[in-house]
Amino acid sequence: MAFNNPRITLFTVITTYNVTIKMGFSIFKIICHGTKGVITDTSYY
């Protein structure tokens, strides 16, 4: 149903994209710096 409304669809895509980017950065930081580095970097958000 939601896909019938372009505005709702666009909003959903953008929101999903932003969440994916944040998750990607978190995973990237975990891989590069370890869990301690991720906890330290939370101040930047």
N, CA, C and O atoms as a GROMACS GRO file, in nm:
protein
  180
    1MET      N    1   0.084  -0.121   0.000
    1MET     CA    2   0.000   0.000   0.000
    1MET      C    3   0.087   0.126   0.000
    1MET      O    4   0.061   0.221  -0.074
    2ALA      N    5   0.190   0.125   0.082
    2ALA     CA    6   0.274   0.243   0.096
    2ALA      C    7   0.345   0.276  -0.035
    2ALA      O    8   0.378   0.392  -0.060
    3PHE      N    9   0.369   0.175  -0.116
    3PHE     CA   10   0.442   0.198  -0.240
    3PHE      C   11   0.358   0.275  -0.342
    3PHE      O   12   0.412   0.322  -0.442
    4ASN      N   13   0.229   0.290  -0.317
    4ASN     CA   14   0.145   0.369  -0.406
    4ASN      C   15   0.170   0.518  -0.387
    4ASN      O   16   0.134   0.598  -0.474
    5ASN      N   17   0.230   0.557  -0.276
    5ASN     CA   18   0.256   0.698  -0.248
    5ASN      C   19   0.406   0.723  -0.266
    5ASN      O   20   0.486   0.678  -0.184
    6PRO      N   21   0.446   0.796  -0.371
    6PRO     CA   22   0.589   0.818  -0.398
    6PRO      C   23   0.660   0.887  -0.283
    6PRO      O   24   0.777   0.858  -0.256
    7ARG      N   25   0.592   0.978  -0.214
    7ARG     CA   26   0.657   1.053  -0.108
    7ARG      C   27   0.691   0.961   0.009
    7ARG      O   28   0.801   0.969   0.065
    8ILE      N   29   0.598   0.873   0.046
    8ILE     CA   30   0.624   0.779   0.155
    8ILE      C   31   0.736   0.683   0.116
    8ILE      O   32   0.822   0.650   0.197
    9THR      N   33   0.732   0.638  -0.009
    9THR     CA   34   0.835   0.546  -0.056
    9THR      C   35   0.972   0.611  -0.050
    9THR      O   36   1.068   0.549  -0.004
   10LEU      N   37   0.981   0.735  -0.097
   10LEU     CA   38   1.109   0.806  -0.096
   10LEU      C   39   1.159   0.824   0.046
   10LEU      O   40   1.278   0.804   0.073
   11PHE      N   41   1.070   0.862   0.138
   11PHE     CA   42   1.107   0.880   0.277
   11PHE      C   43   1.160   0.749   0.336
   11PHE      O   44   1.259   0.747   0.408
   12THR      N   45   1.092   0.639   0.303
   12THR     CA   46   1.134   0.508   0.354
   12THR      C   47   1.272   0.471   0.301
   12THR      O   48   1.356   0.420   0.375
   13VAL      N   49   1.294   0.497   0.173
   13VAL     CA   50   1.423   0.464   0.112
   13VAL      C   51   1.534   0.546   0.177
   13VAL      O   52   1.640   0.492   0.210
   14ILE      N   53   1.511   0.677   0.195
   14ILE     CA   54   1.613   0.763   0.255
   14ILE      C   55   1.642   0.720   0.398
   14ILE      O   56   1.758   0.712   0.439
   15THR      N   57   1.536   0.691   0.475
   15THR     CA   58   1.555   0.649   0.614
   15THR      C   59   1.634   0.519   0.620
   15THR      O   60   1.727   0.505   0.699
   16THR      N   61   1.596   0.424   0.536
   16THR     CA   62   1.667   0.296   0.533
   16THR      C   63   1.812   0.316   0.493
   16THR      O   64   1.901   0.252   0.549
   17TYR      N   65   1.836   0.404   0.396
   17TYR     CA   66   1.972   0.432   0.350
   17TYR      C   67   2.056   0.491   0.463
   17TYR      O   68   2.169   0.450   0.484
   18ASN      N   69   1.999   0.589   0.536
   18ASN     CA   70   2.072   0.652   0.646
   18ASN      C   71   2.105   0.552   0.756
   18ASN      O   72   2.216   0.552   0.809
   19VAL      N   73   2.008   0.467   0.790
   19VAL     CA   74   2.032   0.366   0.894
   19VAL      C   75   2.141   0.268   0.849
   19VAL      O   76   2.226   0.228   0.928
   20THR      N   77   2.136   0.231   0.721
   20THR     CA   78   2.237   0.139   0.669
   20THR      C   79   2.376   0.201   0.676
   20THR      O   80   2.472   0.133   0.710
   21ILE      N   81   2.387   0.330   0.642
   21ILE     CA   82   2.516   0.399   0.649
   21ILE      C   83   2.569   0.400   0.792
   21ILE      O   84   2.686   0.370   0.815
   22LYS      N   85   2.482   0.434   0.890
   22LYS     CA   86   2.526   0.437   1.029
   22LYS      C   87   2.570   0.299   1.076
   22LYS      O   88   2.671   0.285   1.145
   23MET      N   89   2.494   0.196   1.038
   23MET     CA   90   2.531   0.059   1.075
   23MET      C   91   2.663   0.021   1.010
   23MET      O   92   2.747  -0.045   1.071
   24GLY      N   93   2.682   0.062   0.885
   24GLY     CA   94   2.806   0.033   0.815
   24GLY      C   95   2.926   0.096   0.884
   24GLY      O   96   3.030   0.032   0.898
   25PHE      N   97   2.912   0.222   0.927
   25PHE     CA   98   3.020   0.288   0.998
   25PHE      C   99   3.050   0.219   1.130
   25PHE      O  100   3.166   0.204   1.167
   26SER      N  101   2.945   0.176   1.201
   26SER     CA  102   2.964   0.107   1.329
   26SER      C  103   3.040  -0.023   1.310
   26SER      O  104   3.133  -0.053   1.385
   27ILE      N  105   3.000  -0.100   1.209
   27ILE     CA  106   3.069  -0.226   1.181
   27ILE      C  107   3.213  -0.199   1.139
   27ILE      O  108   3.305  -0.271   1.179
   28PHE      N  109   3.233  -0.096   1.058
   28PHE     CA  110   3.367  -0.060   1.013
   28PHE      C  111   3.456  -0.023   1.131
   28PHE      O  112   3.572  -0.065   1.136
   29LYS      N  113   3.402   0.055   1.226
   29LYS     CA  114   3.480   0.094   1.343
   29LYS      C  115   3.512  -0.027   1.430
   29LYS      O  116   3.621  -0.038   1.485
   30ILE      N  117   3.415  -0.118   1.444
   30ILE     CA  118   3.439  -0.239   1.524
   30ILE      C  119   3.553  -0.320   1.463
   30ILE      O  120   3.639  -0.371   1.534
   31ILE      N  121   3.552  -0.332   1.331
   31ILE     CA  122   3.656  -0.411   1.264
   31ILE      C  123   3.792  -0.342   1.279
   31ILE      O  124   3.892  -0.408   1.305
   32CYS      N  125   3.795  -0.210   1.262
   32CYS     CA  126   3.923  -0.139   1.259
   32CYS      C  127   3.978  -0.112   1.398
   32CYS      O  128   4.098  -0.130   1.421
   33HIS      N  129   3.892  -0.070   1.491
   33HIS     CA  130   3.940  -0.022   1.620
   33HIS      C  131   3.904  -0.113   1.735
   33HIS      O  132   3.957  -0.099   1.846
   34GLY      N  133   3.814  -0.208   1.712
   34GLY     CA  134   3.767  -0.291   1.821
   34GLY      C  135   3.653  -0.223   1.895
   34GLY      O  136   3.620  -0.108   1.868
   35THR      N  137   3.594  -0.295   1.988
   35THR     CA  138   3.476  -0.245   2.059
   35THR      C  139   3.510  -0.120   2.139
   35THR      O  140   3.428  -0.028   2.145
   36LYS      N  141   3.626  -0.114   2.200
   36LYS     CA  142   3.664   0.002   2.282
   36LYS      C  143   3.667   0.129   2.198
   36LYS      O  144   3.624   0.234   2.244
   37GLY      N  145   3.718   0.120   2.076
   37GLY     CA  146   3.722   0.235   1.988
   37GLY      C  147   3.583   0.284   1.951
   37GLY      O  148   3.561   0.404   1.940
   38VAL      N  149   3.490   0.192   1.932
   38VAL     CA  150   3.353   0.230   1.897
   38VAL      C  151   3.289   0.303   2.014
   38VAL      O  152   3.222   0.404   1.994
   39ILE      N  153   3.309   0.253   2.136
   39ILE     CA  154   3.251   0.318   2.253
   39ILE      C  155   3.309   0.459   2.267
   39ILE      O  156   3.237   0.552   2.304
   40THR      N  157   3.437   0.475   2.239
   40THR     CA  158   3.501   0.607   2.250
   40THR      C  159   3.447   0.702   2.144
   40THR      O  160   3.430   0.821   2.170
   41ASP      N  161   3.419   0.650   2.024
   41ASP     CA  162   3.377   0.735   1.912
   41ASP      C  163   3.230   0.776   1.918
   41ASP      O  164   3.185   0.854   1.835
   42THR      N  165   3.155   0.725   2.017
   42THR     CA  166   3.014   0.759   2.023
   42THR      C  167   2.994   0.908   2.052
   42THR      O  168   2.886   0.961   2.026
   43SER      N  169   3.096   0.975   2.106
   43SER     CA  170   3.083   1.117   2.137
   43SER      C  171   3.068   1.200   2.010
   43SER      O  172   3.017   1.312   2.016
   44TYR      N  173   3.110   1.149   1.895
   44TYR     CA  174   3.101   1.224   1.771
   44TYR      C  175   2.960   1.227   1.714
   44TYR      O  176   2.929   1.311   1.630
   45TYR      N  177   2.874   1.135   1.759
   45TYR     CA  178   2.737   1.133   1.706
   45TYR      C  179   2.652   1.234   1.781
   45TYR      O  180   2.533   1.248   1.751
   0.00000   0.00000   0.00000
